[in-house]
Amino acid sequence: LEMLEHTAETLLGVIDELQSFSDLEAGSLSLEALPFTLGALVEDTAAKLTASAQQKALTLKVSVSSAIPMTVVGDPAYLGQIMAHLLGNAIKFTEQGAVAMEVSLVSLNDKTVKLQFDVRDSGIGIERARQKSIFEPFWHKVGQSTLGPHNTRGTGLGLSVARALVELMDGQIWLSSRPGQGSTFSFTVKLGVPES
């Protein structure tokens, strides 16, 4: 049952990526402004990937800074899609060790909160020469020999969609990586603060 659930979640993720990419290309994607509990969204996103991590005997940890307001305003579906893709990639390209995501506070005022998400893994890492193009569509089809058995998985759209969604949330996305020593994908977003 866990395998079936994991397969269904993976298929839904691919569909989400294709739909988001299509909407972005058409210029028809818009963000909602809904109040949601950030901690619950983070935990729910991680829970959907727990089976994938357990299959590879990986430790999966997530944490949210207590300085962040409990309720924020934004688009939980698209924020969850960004987190799920980065965590899913980290699990996919990590054979042993751990994957972790930390959410920290960058700034806060009466109307907005700026957050930073850091997704770290102990996986294969990415060569510096390929890091500039990694957020382009279908990046993994180039230089396949450096990616080993992972090069045919996924749509090749996830990081491109993630970058576009992050930019729609007035944020930035970047990575730090060394081959054989893992990677850290980081992004910031600006969300609203509910009126008190």
C-alpha positions in Angstrom: 0.0 0.0 0.0 2.9 2.4 0.8 4.4 1.6 -2.6 1.1 2.3 -4.4 0.7 5.6 -2.4 4.3 6.6 -3.3 3.7 5.8 -7.0 0.5 7.8 -7.0 2.2 10.8 -5.3 5.1 10.6 -7.9 2.6 10.6 -10.8 0.7 13.5 -9.3 4.0 15.4 -8.9 4.8 14.9 -12.6 1.3 16.1 -13.6 1.7 19.1 -11.3 5.0 20.0 -13.0 3.6 19.6 -16.5 0.5 21.7 -15.6 2.6 24.4 -13.9 5.1 24.6 -16.8 2.2 24.8 -19.3 0.5 27.6 -17.3 3.8 29.5 -16.9 4.5 29.2 -20.6 1.0 30.6 -21.4 1.4 33.3 -18.8 -1.8 32.1 -17.1 -0.5 31.1 -13.7 -1.5 33.2 -10.8 -0.9 32.8 -7.1 -3.6 32.6 -4.4 -3.5 34.6 -1.1 -4.7 32.1 1.5 -4.0 31.9 5.2 -2.2 28.7 6.1 -0.1 27.1 8.9 3.4 26.9 7.6 4.6 24.2 10.0 1.7 22.0 9.0 2.5 22.5 5.3 6.2 21.6 5.9 5.3 18.5 7.9 2.7 17.4 5.4 5.1 17.8 2.4 7.8 15.8 4.3 5.3 13.1 5.2 4.5 12.5 1.5 8.2 11.8 0.9 8.9 9.7 3.9 8.3 6.4 2.1 10.9 7.4 -0.6 13.5 8.2 2.1 12.8 5.0 4.0 13.2 2.8 0.9 16.8 4.1 0.7 17.4 4.1 4.5 17.8 7.8 4.5 17.1 10.2 7.4 14.6 12.9 6.5 14.3 15.8 8.8 12.5 19.2 8.5 12.4 22.1 10.9 10.7 25.5 11.1 12.2 28.4 13.1 10.0 29.4 16.1 10.5 33.0 15.1 8.3 32.6 12.1 4.6 33.4 12.6 2.4 30.3 12.9 0.0 31.5 10.2 1.1 33.1 6.9 -0.7 34.2 3.8 0.2 32.9 0.4 -0.3 30.0 -2.0 0.3 26.8 0.0 -0.2 24.5 -3.1 2.6 26.1 -5.1 4.9 26.6 -2.0 4.3 22.9 -1.2 5.2 22.0 -4.9 8.5 23.8 -4.6 9.4 22.1 -1.3 8.3 18.7 -2.6 10.4 18.9 -5.7 13.6 20.0 -3.9 13.1 17.4 -1.2 12.3 14.7 -3.8 15.4 15.6 -5.9 17.5 15.4 -2.7 16.2 12.0 -1.9 16.6 10.8 -5.6 20.3 11.8 -5.8 21.3 10.6 -2.3 22.2 7.0 -1.7 23.2 7.2 1.9 23.1 9.7 4.8 20.5 12.3 5.3 18.2 14.9 3.7 17.1 17.9 5.7 15.1 21.1 5.2 15.3 24.1 7.5 13.0 27.1 7.2 14.4 30.3 8.8 13.2 33.9 9.2 14.9 36.5 7.1 12.7 39.5 7.9 9.3 40.4 9.3 7.1 43.4 9.4 3.4 44.1 9.9 2.5 43.1 6.3 5.1 40.6 5.0 7.4 37.9 6.2 10.5 36.8 4.2 11.5 33.2 4.7 14.5 31.2 3.6 14.3 27.4 2.9 17.5 25.3 2.8 17.3 21.8 1.5 20.6 19.9 2.2 21.6 16.4 1.1 24.6 14.1 1.3 24.2 13.0 -2.3 26.3 13.0 -5.5 26.7 16.7 -5.8 26.7 18.8 -9.0 29.7 20.0 -11.0 30.3 23.8 -10.9 30.1 23.9 -14.8 26.6 22.6 -14.7 25.2 24.7 -11.8 24.4 27.7 -14.0 22.1 25.7 -16.3 20.4 23.5 -13.7 17.4 25.7 -13.4 16.7 25.6 -17.2 14.1 23.2 -18.6 15.4 19.7 -19.4 18.8 20.5 -18.0 19.5 16.8 -17.0 19.4 15.7 -20.6 22.7 17.4 -21.2 25.9 15.7 -19.9 24.1 12.6 -18.9 27.2 10.7 -18.1 27.8 12.8 -15.0 24.4 11.8 -13.5 24.9 8.1 -13.6 21.7 6.0 -13.3 19.5 9.0 -12.4 19.7 10.8 -15.7 16.4 9.5 -17.2 14.1 10.1 -14.2 11.6 12.9 -14.0 10.5 15.5 -16.5 13.5 17.8 -16.4 11.0 20.6 -15.6 10.9 20.6 -11.8 13.7 23.1 -11.1 12.7 25.4 -13.9 9.1 25.4 -12.5 10.4 25.9 -9.0 12.5 28.9 -10.0 9.5 30.5 -11.8 7.3 30.0 -8.8 9.9 31.3 -6.4 10.2 34.4 -8.5 6.4 34.9 -8.5 6.7 34.9 -4.7 9.2 37.7 -4.9 12.1 35.4 -4.0 15.3 33.9 -5.4 16.6 30.3 -5.7 20.3 29.2 -5.7 22.5 26.2 -4.9 25.8 25.3 -3.3 27.3 22.0 -4.3 30.4 20.0 -4.6 30.7 16.6 -6.5 30.7 13.8 -4.0 29.9 16.0 -1.0 26.2 16.8 -1.5 24.2 19.9 -2.4 22.2 22.6 -0.7 19.3 24.2 -2.6 18.1 27.4 -1.0 15.3 29.7 -1.9 13.5 32.7 -0.4 9.9 33.8 -0.6 7.8 36.7 0.6 4.5 35.8 2.2 1.8 37.9 3.8 1.1 38.2 7.5 -2.6 38.0 8.6 -4.1 41.1 10.0 -4.3 41.0 13.8 
